[in-house]
């Protein structure tokens, strides 16, 4: 009887250990245990590969594989060799995270997507001064830039600034005026804000390519 009990306990411990190892191994592939950021489709990412820096978006996640929209260079999509390594920088509301990834493949239909896997631990290199709140839905914002008026949509917002998509570029350090919908007034502090363009870059969206503006509020 004692032998049967011992055998049962041994088998139970073996199964539990195997389950823990399997779960840990699965987590390690995409999200190595510490400082793992939240990964969501549409996140902006920067890739440094062979001395060149590219900006693109995360298209989604398939198991332990990152699905990445190919970045553009001179208006053409860039691809990377299978097996190539790259440094990944991901800016999130919780801070800036960095890791190393390896490209493992690509697909061409229905849309071109690069496949990559995380191979090193994530490292948080910077904490945000103001927490940024991501906006899962497209929230329209009226943009007054010089004498032109555009309709863009916000991607995230904080008490210090906003990241939004615009149909046309704006110059860095240029001041623009924003008319905010009711949904953003509580987060941004007012119905109208003046902001300075910190960065402007061409970026892929689900509706094609547009311009991503990073803004810092300059009014009180």
CORTAMO-V280847 format. One record per residue. N is the residue number from 1. RES is the residue in three letters. PSI is psi in degrees with one decimal (none if undefined). NEAR is the number of other C-alpha atoms within 10 Angstrom. Layout:
BEGIN
N & RES & PSI & NEAR
N & RES & PSI & NEAR
END
This chain:
BEGIN
1 & UNK & -45.1 & 6
2 & UNK & -37.5 & 7
3 & UNK & -40.4 & 8
4 & UNK & -41.5 & 9
5 & UNK & -44.2 & 10
6 & UNK & -40.5 & 11
7 & UNK & -43.2 & 12
8 & UNK & -43.1 & 12
9 & UNK & -41.7 & 12
10 & UNK & -44.8 & 12
11 & UNK & -40.6 & 12
12 & UNK & -43.8 & 12
13 & UNK & -37.9 & 12
14 & UNK & -42.9 & 12
15 & UNK & -41.5 & 12
16 & UNK & -43.5 & 12
17 & UNK & -41.3 & 12
18 & UNK & -39.3 & 12
19 & UNK & -42.9 & 12
20 & UNK & -43.8 & 12
21 & UNK & -42.0 & 12
22 & UNK & -44.5 & 12
23 & UNK & -41.2 & 11
24 & UNK & -41.3 & 14
25 & UNK & -38.2 & 14
26 & UNK & -41.7 & 14
27 & UNK & -37.8 & 14
28 & UNK & -36.1 & 18
29 & UNK & -43.4 & 17
30 & UNK & -31.5 & 23
31 & UNK & 78.8 & 22
32 & UNK & 78.2 & 19
33 & UNK & -48.0 & 13
34 & UNK & 143.0 & 11
35 & UNK & 34.0 & 13
36 & UNK & 123.8 & 18
37 & UNK & 162.3 & 19
38 & UNK & 127.8 & 11
39 & UNK & 122.4 & 15
40 & UNK & 148.5 & 14
41 & UNK & 139.7 & 14
42 & UNK & -5.2 & 18
43 & UNK & 140.3 & 18
44 & UNK & 139.4 & 19
45 & UNK & 152.6 & 19
46 & UNK & 133.9 & 18
47 & UNK & 127.9 & 21
48 & UNK & 113.1 & 15
49 & UNK & 124.0 & 14
50 & UNK & 42.2 & 10
51 & UNK & -1.1 & 9
52 & UNK & 140.6 & 8
53 & UNK & 132.6 & 13
54 & UNK & 150.2 & 16
55 & UNK & 132.7 & 19
56 & UNK & -166.0 & 20
57 & UNK & 151.9 & 21
58 & UNK & 123.0 & 20
59 & UNK & -24.9 & 20
60 & UNK & -171.7 & 17
61 & UNK & 135.2 & 17
62 & UNK & 96.6 & 9
63 & UNK & -116.8 & 10
64 & UNK & 12.1 & 16
65 & UNK & 129.9 & 19
66 & UNK & 132.8 & 24
67 & UNK & 116.1 & 22
68 & UNK & 131.3 & 24
69 & UNK & 129.9 & 24
70 & UNK & 131.7 & 24
71 & UNK & 166.0 & 22
72 & UNK & 144.5 & 17
73 & UNK & 118.6 & 10
74 & UNK & 36.0 & 6
75 & UNK & 0.9 & 8
76 & UNK & 144.3 & 9
77 & UNK & 142.6 & 11
78 & UNK & 138.7 & 13
79 & UNK & 161.2 & 16
80 & UNK & 147.5 & 17
81 & UNK & 141.4 & 11
82 & UNK & 129.7 & 14
83 & UNK & -13.1 & 12
84 & UNK & 146.6 & 13
85 & UNK & 152.6 & 21
86 & UNK & 154.1 & 22
87 & UNK & 133.4 & 18
88 & UNK & 131.5 & 20
89 & UNK & 124.5 & 21
90 & UNK & 121.6 & 21
91 & UNK & 119.6 & 19
92 & UNK & 169.2 & 22
93 & UNK & -24.8 & 18
94 & UNK & -8.6 & 17
95 & UNK & -169.3 & 17
96 & UNK & 128.2 & 16
97 & UNK & 144.7 & 20
98 & UNK & 149.7 & 23
99 & UNK & -179.1 & 18
100 & UNK & 135.7 & 19
101 & UNK & 162.5 & 22
102 & UNK & 131.5 & 22
103 & UNK & 130.3 & 21
104 & UNK & -1.1 & 17
105 & UNK & -172.1 & 17
106 & UNK & 163.0 & 19
107 & UNK & 153.9 & 11
108 & UNK & -14.4 & 8
109 & UNK & 150.3 & 7
110 & UNK & -20.3 & 6
111 & UNK & 149.0 & 9
112 & UNK & 128.4 & 14
113 & UNK & 137.4 & 21
114 & UNK & 142.1 & 24
115 & UNK & 131.9 & 22
116 & UNK & 156.3 & 25
117 & UNK & 143.9 & 21
118 & UNK & 130.8 & 23
119 & UNK & -9.6 & 16
120 & UNK & 164.0 & 17
121 & UNK & 145.3 & 19
122 & UNK & 145.1 & 22
123 & UNK & 121.7 & 17
124 & UNK & 119.4 & 19
125 & UNK & -11.4 & 11
126 & UNK & 137.1 & 12
127 & UNK & 141.0 & 14
128 & UNK & 138.5 & 12
129 & UNK & -42.1 & 12
130 & UNK & 134.1 & 14
131 & UNK & 130.6 & 16
132 & UNK & 134.1 & 21
133 & UNK & 113.1 & 16
134 & UNK & 146.6 & 16
135 & UNK & 108.3 & 13
136 & UNK & -27.0 & 12
137 & UNK & 158.3 & 9
138 & UNK & 115.0 & 12
139 & UNK & 112.9 & 17
140 & UNK & 140.6 & 18
141 & UNK & 134.2 & 19
142 & UNK & 126.0 & 17
143 & UNK & 120.1 & 20
144 & UNK & 108.8 & 16
145 & UNK & 109.2 & 17
146 & UNK & -117.9 & 11
147 & UNK & 6.4 & 5
148 & UNK & 151.4 & 7
149 & UNK & 128.3 & 12
150 & UNK & 163.4 & 14
151 & UNK & 118.5 & 15
152 & UNK & -173.0 & 22
153 & UNK & 142.2 & 21
154 & UNK & 142.7 & 22
155 & UNK & -37.8 & 22
156 & UNK & 162.7 & 20
157 & UNK & 149.0 & 21
158 & UNK & 177.3 & 20
159 & UNK & -16.7 & 16
160 & UNK & -14.3 & 18
161 & UNK & -165.1 & 22
162 & UNK & 151.7 & 21
163 & UNK & 125.7 & 22
164 & UNK & 164.7 & 22
165 & UNK & 130.5 & 26
166 & UNK & 153.4 & 23
167 & UNK & -10.9 & 14
168 & UNK & 158.2 & 15
169 & UNK & 160.0 & 16
170 & UNK & 150.1 & 21
171 & UNK & 142.9 & 14
172 & UNK & 138.5 & 15
173 & UNK & -3.0 & 14
174 & UNK & 144.0 & 14
175 & UNK & 134.3 & 20
176 & UNK & 160.6 & 19
177 & UNK & 136.2 & 17
178 & UNK & 133.8 & 22
179 & UNK & 115.6 & 18
180 & UNK & 141.4 & 21
181 & UNK & 170.1 & 15
182 & UNK & -35.5 & 11
183 & UNK & -22.9 & 11
184 & UNK & -8.6 & 20
185 & UNK & -35.9 & 14
186 & UNK & -29.1 & 11
187 & UNK & -39.6 & 14
188 & UNK & -10.9 & 18
189 & UNK & -13.0 & 14
190 & UNK & 168.8 & 15
191 & UNK & -23.1 & 14
192 & UNK & 137.2 & 15
193 & UNK & 149.6 & 19
194 & UNK & 134.1 & 18
195 & UNK & 154.6 & 21
196 & UNK & 136.9 & 21
197 & UNK & 115.6 & 20
198 & UNK & -37.4 & 17
199 & UNK & 149.1 & 17
200 & UNK & 127.4 & 21
201 & UNK & 146.4 & 15
202 & UNK & 133.2 & 19
203 & UNK & 144.1 & 19
204 & UNK & 142.5 & 21
205 & UNK & 173.7 & 16
206 & UNK & -11.8 & 8
207 & UNK & 12.5 & 6
208 & UNK & -162.4 & 7
209 & UNK & 138.0 & 14
210 & UNK & -155.3 & 18
211 & UNK & 129.6 & 19
212 & UNK & 123.6 & 26
213 & UNK & 131.6 & 27
214 & UNK & 121.1 & 19
215 & UNK & 144.6 & 24
216 & UNK & 125.9 & 21
217 & UNK & 136.8 & 20
218 & UNK & -3.6 & 13
219 & UNK & 165.7 & 10
220 & UNK & none & 7
END
